[in-house]
């Protein structure tokens, strides 16, 4: 199985899940943004990576818009050069519309993560030769007011069903990519990676999440993340 077939199987499993309050809207970019997601994996998802950086789930202005993990619009369009059209989810919240590459909003977390990458690697080819960015869960959850709900806020039964699907898919992806390191971007992603990858010959570590809601991330996030990568034994350079 390659990354595309793993993603297709995951999308089918996620389609069968049901979510109750406080969840009012579920966006699955593996469906409506499949074309740019497929392009991202086809172009950059080869085997033999040194490290895979993994996030929790999409933000409303990142992968939700572009189909690319942490996919801030400008980065996807201007650096990754992915311009495939994006459709619309079945039930949108009016405060969180999907506009694809026409979205005027910037995903701060994605801008910070990919900004750090662009400072270290001159071209996408240099970065993706040894690295890849993925999301553990591809779904965005919103409540009735349009507020983002992270997977850890779901009712326990629904969260466990979601984790069963995502753990299996993520494990298959890492078995395919065979990286030396998996880097959780934030605590949640690191914990889920540890659980999903038990028994595999891979080192799981973590870096600070670049969210603007984190005071630590607002004080030189890139420098902190690069130091954490270095301390883990990841040189993070071409």
C-alpha positions in Angstrom: 0.0 0.0 0.0 1.2 3.5 -0.8 0.2 6.8 0.8 -2.6 7.3 -1.7 -4.3 4.0 -1.1 -3.9 4.4 2.7 -5.5 7.8 2.5 -8.4 6.4 0.4 -9.0 3.6 2.8 -8.9 6.1 5.7 -11.4 8.3 4.0 -13.8 5.4 3.6 -13.5 4.5 7.3 -14.1 8.1 8.4 -17.2 8.3 6.2 -18.8 5.6 8.4 -18.2 7.5 11.6 -20.9 9.6 13.3 -20.3 12.5 15.6 -22.7 14.1 18.1 -22.9 17.4 19.9 -20.9 19.6 20.4 -19.8 18.6 16.8 -22.1 20.3 14.3 -19.9 20.3 11.2 -17.3 17.8 9.9 -15.0 18.8 7.0 -13.1 16.0 5.3 -10.5 17.4 2.9 -9.7 13.9 1.8 -13.0 14.1 -0.1 -13.6 17.7 -1.3 -9.8 18.6 -1.6 -8.7 15.2 -2.8 -7.1 16.5 -6.0 -4.5 18.8 -4.3 -4.0 16.2 -1.5 -3.3 13.5 -4.1 -0.9 15.8 -5.9 1.0 16.5 -2.7 1.4 12.8 -1.9 2.2 11.8 -5.5 4.8 14.6 -5.8 6.4 14.5 -2.4 5.4 11.3 -0.6 8.2 8.9 -1.6 9.8 6.4 0.7 13.1 6.6 2.6 12.4 9.8 4.6 14.7 10.7 7.5 11.8 12.3 9.5 8.1 12.8 9.2 6.5 15.8 10.9 3.0 15.1 12.0 0.3 17.5 13.1 -3.0 16.9 15.0 -5.7 17.8 12.5 -6.4 20.5 10.0 -6.9 24.2 10.9 -9.8 26.0 9.2 -7.5 28.1 7.0 -4.8 25.5 6.3 -5.4 21.9 5.1 -9.2 22.6 5.2 -8.6 25.0 2.3 -5.8 23.4 0.4 -5.8 19.6 1.1 -2.1 19.9 2.2 -1.1 19.4 5.9 -0.5 22.8 7.6 -1.2 24.0 4.1 -1.2 27.8 4.4 -2.6 29.1 1.0 0.4 31.2 0.0 2.9 28.3 0.7 0.8 25.8 -1.2 0.4 28.1 -4.2 3.7 29.8 -4.4 6.3 27.4 -3.0 4.8 23.9 -3.4 3.2 25.0 -6.7 0.0 22.9 -6.1 -2.9 24.6 -7.7 -5.5 21.8 -8.1 -9.1 22.9 -7.7 -10.9 22.3 -4.4 -14.6 21.5 -4.1 -16.9 22.2 -1.1 -17.8 20.1 1.9 -21.4 19.0 2.2 -22.4 21.1 5.1 -20.3 24.2 5.6 -20.5 26.6 8.5 -21.0 30.2 7.2 -18.1 31.4 9.4 -15.7 28.8 8.0 -16.3 28.6 4.2 -14.0 26.6 2.0 -12.5 28.8 -0.8 -9.5 26.8 -1.7 -6.6 28.9 -3.0 -8.9 31.9 -3.1 -9.1 31.9 0.7 -7.9 35.3 1.9 -7.1 34.1 5.4 -3.7 32.9 6.5 -3.2 29.8 8.8 -0.7 31.1 11.3 0.5 27.6 12.4 1.1 26.6 8.8 2.8 29.9 7.9 5.2 29.4 10.8 5.9 25.7 10.1 6.4 26.1 6.4 8.2 29.4 7.0 10.8 27.6 9.1 11.1 25.0 6.4 11.6 27.5 3.6 14.3 29.3 5.7 16.3 26.0 5.8 15.6 24.6 2.4 15.9 26.6 -0.8 13.5 24.4 -2.8 10.7 21.9 -2.0 12.8 19.1 -3.6 15.6 19.7 -1.0 13.1 19.4 1.8 11.1 16.5 0.6 14.1 14.4 -0.2 14.4 13.6 3.5 11.3 14.9 5.1 7.5 15.0 4.9 4.6 16.7 6.7 1.4 14.8 7.5 -1.6 15.2 9.7 -2.6 12.4 12.1 -6.3 13.1 11.6 -7.6 14.7 8.4 -10.9 15.9 9.8 -11.9 19.4 10.9 -14.6 19.6 13.6 -16.7 22.7 14.3 -19.4 23.4 16.8 -22.7 25.2 16.0 -21.0 28.6 16.5 -18.2 27.7 14.1 -15.6 27.2 16.8 -12.8 24.7 16.0 -13.0 21.5 18.1 -9.8 19.5 18.4 -10.1 15.7 18.4 -9.3 15.4 22.1 -12.5 17.3 22.9 -14.8 14.7 21.3 -16.9 12.4 23.5 -14.8 9.4 24.5 -16.7 6.7 22.4 -16.5 8.9 19.3 -12.8 9.8 19.9 -11.9 6.1 20.3 -13.5 5.2 17.0 -11.7 8.1 15.3 -8.4 7.1 16.9 -8.8 3.5 15.7 -9.1 4.6 12.1 -6.4 7.2 12.3 -3.9 5.0 14.3 -4.1 2.3 11.7 -3.7 4.6 8.8 -0.8 6.5 10.3 1.0 3.3 11.2 0.7 2.1 7.6 2.0 5.4 6.4 5.1 5.2 8.6 5.7 1.6 7.6 5.6 2.7 4.0 7.9 5.8 4.5 10.3 4.1 6.9 11.6 7.2 8.6 14.2 7.2 11.3 12.2 9.9 13.2 8.6 10.9 13.7 8.2 14.4 15.0 4.9 15.3 16.7 4.1 18.9 16.2 2.6 19.5 19.6 1.9 17.2 22.5 -1.3 15.6 21.1 0.3 14.5 17.9 3.4 13.1 19.7 1.2 11.1 22.1 -0.9 9.7 19.2 2.2 8.8 17.3 3.6 6.9 20.3 0.4 4.9 20.5 0.0 4.2 16.8 3.7 3.2 16.2 4.3 0.9 19.2 6.7 -1.8 18.2 8.0 -0.1 15.0 11.7 0.8 14.7 11.2 4.6 14.7 12.1 7.4 17.2 9.2 9.5 18.2 10.0 13.0 19.4 8.1 16.4 19.5 8.4 20.1 18.9 6.4 23.0 20.2 3.2 23.6 18.3 3.3 26.8 16.3 -0.3 27.9 17.3 -0.7 31.6 18.0 -2.8 30.6 21.1 0.5 29.4 22.7 2.4 32.1 24.4 5.6 30.1 24.0 5.1 29.8 20.3 4.7 33.6 20.0 8.2 34.1 21.3 10.5 32.9 18.6 8.8 29.6 17.7 11.2 28.8 14.8 14.2 29.0 17.1 12.6 26.8 19.7 11.5 24.2 17.2 15.0 24.1 15.5 16.6 23.7 18.9 14.3 20.8 19.8 14.9 19.1 16.5 18.7 19.4 17.0 18.4 18.0 20.5 16.5 15.0 19.1 19.4 14.3 16.6 17.6 15.8 13.6 19.9 18.2 11.8 17.1 19.6 9.6 19.1 20.9 6.8 19.6 20.0 3.1 
